[in-house]
């Protein structure tokens, strides 16, 4: 049908398949790295930050702050 005249007959058909394979591998790596690079929050760190902000705004006293901080760290 093609008389042997495909991509392979030009001598670079293998190169096209290598490029396609590299693009597929690159895509998979990008997808995996984008899902695994999400920052992980530690609830204790977040709670301590909230506590510090509440104390800074004057919502809680020094004694309440100290007690809550001690509770969070234990």
Secondary structure, 3 states (H helix, E strand, C coil): CCCCCCHHHHCCHHHHHHHHHHHHHHHHHHHHHHHHCCCCCCHHHHHHHHHHHHHHCCCCCHHHHHHHHHHHHC
